[in-house]
Amino acid sequence: MESMRNVIFLLILVLYGNSMCEAKCQKPEEIPLHEIYVTNYMNHRAPIRCFRYDVIDNYLGNKLLQHGEETKFTFRNNLTPETMYYCTTTNGSFVAYKESYDCAQNKVNLCEWRIHETYAELYSLNLRRWVPFDYEPVKNPGCYKNVCLRFPRGYPSHKAPCHEESPHPSSLQ
């Protein structure tokens, strides 16, 4: 009888321990991976740099793409309506990823871009075609939150104070 009580008590402890672990030991929900995929459609090699304006240090990287070459930039971030990732070439810049784009609204989380001499194109999954966007002019320096980001020399860390420059970049759409 005593051994039966011990077995039942041990069983209760094991079940209670497992239920406690289920509540406390769950893995945190993983933030989804987002990607910006860029192909160079210019007739020359072109530098491309991608970053997020609202957090100066959220720099995705820079690449030098040959004609026809492609690359991707990846990040993990919970997107909000204010979150915008920009990409910049020597010809101009464009909003490469934001919550309202249909490429950010599905399971793929991949925004595909083609860069040309005078414009960039985003592939629309809903429309099933490439949608052109005019470049914003490259501001040298480009300025946000009293910090200037110069391109293409010395990124990501080449920053200088701004003096009476626009407080926020204009965005597309």
C-alpha positions in Angstrom: 0.0 0.0 0.0 2.8 2.4 0.9 4.6 1.6 -2.4 1.4 2.3 -4.3 1.1 5.7 -2.6 4.7 6.5 -3.5 4.1 5.6 -7.1 1.0 7.8 -7.3 2.8 10.6 -5.6 5.7 10.3 -8.0 3.3 10.2 -11.0 1.6 13.4 -9.7 5.0 15.1 -9.4 6.0 14.1 -12.9 2.7 15.3 -14.4 2.8 18.5 -12.4 6.4 19.2 -13.4 5.6 18.6 -17.1 2.6 20.9 -17.1 4.8 23.6 -15.3 7.5 23.2 -18.0 4.9 23.5 -20.8 3.8 26.9 -19.5 7.4 28.1 -18.8 9.5 26.3 -21.3 7.8 27.3 -24.5 10.2 28.8 -27.1 9.5 32.5 -27.8 7.8 33.1 -31.1 10.4 33.6 -33.8 10.3 36.9 -35.7 9.8 36.2 -39.4 12.6 36.6 -41.9 12.2 39.3 -44.5 14.2 39.7 -47.7 15.0 42.3 -50.2 16.1 40.8 -53.5 17.8 43.1 -56.0 18.9 42.5 -59.6 21.1 45.0 -61.5 19.6 45.8 -64.9 22.0 48.7 -65.5 24.6 48.3 -68.3 27.4 48.8 -65.8 28.3 47.6 -62.3 26.5 49.5 -59.6 26.8 49.7 -55.8 23.7 49.1 -53.8 23.2 49.7 -50.0 20.1 48.9 -47.9 19.2 50.2 -44.5 16.4 51.4 -42.2 16.0 55.1 -41.7 14.3 55.1 -38.3 17.2 53.2 -36.7 20.5 54.5 -37.9 22.4 51.4 -36.9 20.0 49.0 -38.7 22.2 48.6 -41.7 21.6 45.6 -44.0 24.8 46.0 -46.0 26.2 47.0 -49.4 27.2 45.1 -52.5 28.7 45.9 -55.8 26.6 44.3 -58.5 27.8 43.5 -62.0 25.3 43.9 -64.9 22.7 41.1 -64.5 24.0 40.1 -61.0 21.5 39.6 -58.2 21.8 39.8 -54.4 19.6 39.7 -51.3 19.5 41.5 -48.0 17.8 39.8 -45.1 16.5 41.1 -41.8 14.2 40.1 -38.9 11.9 42.8 -37.5 8.3 43.1 -36.6 7.1 45.5 -39.2 4.9 48.5 -38.3 3.3 51.0 -40.7 6.3 53.4 -40.0 9.0 50.8 -40.8 10.7 51.4 -44.1 13.8 49.9 -45.5 15.6 51.9 -48.2 18.0 50.9 -50.8 20.3 53.4 -52.5 22.3 53.3 -55.7 24.5 56.0 -57.2 21.5 57.0 -59.4 19.0 57.4 -56.5 17.2 55.6 -53.7 13.9 53.8 -53.3 11.7 52.4 -50.5 12.6 48.7 -50.8 10.5 47.2 -48.1 7.5 48.4 -46.1 4.4 46.9 -44.5 2.0 48.1 -47.2 3.8 46.4 -50.1 2.0 43.2 -51.1 5.3 41.3 -51.0 5.3 41.9 -47.2 1.7 40.8 -46.8 2.2 37.1 -47.5 4.1 34.1 -46.4 7.0 34.8 -48.8 8.1 38.1 -47.1 10.4 38.7 -50.1 10.3 42.0 -52.1 12.0 41.6 -55.5 13.5 44.6 -57.2 15.2 45.4 -60.5 17.4 48.5 -60.6 17.7 50.5 -63.9 19.5 53.7 -64.8 16.5 56.0 -64.0 14.0 53.9 -62.1 13.6 50.7 -60.0 10.9 48.1 -60.4 9.1 46.1 -57.7 7.5 42.8 -58.5 3.8 42.8 -57.4 2.5 39.4 -56.5 -1.1 40.7 -56.6 -0.8 42.3 -60.1 1.7 39.6 -61.3 3.9 42.2 -63.0 6.8 44.6 -62.4 5.7 48.0 -61.1 8.1 51.0 -61.8 9.1 53.5 -59.2 11.0 56.7 -59.8 14.2 57.1 -57.8 14.4 59.7 -55.1 17.4 61.8 -55.7 20.5 60.8 -53.8 21.1 63.5 -51.2 24.7 64.0 -50.4 24.5 64.0 -47.5 21.2 62.2 -46.8 20.0 63.3 -43.5 17.9 61.9 -40.7 17.6 62.7 -37.0 20.5 65.2 -37.2 22.9 62.6 -38.7 24.1 62.6 -42.2 24.7 59.4 -44.1 27.0 59.8 -47.0 27.0 57.5 -50.0 28.8 55.7 -51.4 32.0 56.6 -49.5 32.6 55.1 -46.1 29.3 53.5 -45.3 27.9 52.2 -43.0 29.7 54.2 -40.3 30.6 57.5 -42.1 28.3 59.9 -40.2 28.5 63.6 -39.7 26.3 66.2 -38.0 23.7 67.8 -40.1 23.0 71.5 -40.4 19.6 72.7 -41.4 18.9 69.7 -43.7 15.5 68.0 -44.2 14.5 66.1 -41.1 13.0 63.1 -42.9 13.5 61.6 -46.3 10.5 61.6 -48.6 9.0 58.2 -49.3 7.5 56.7 -52.4 3.8 56.1 -52.8 
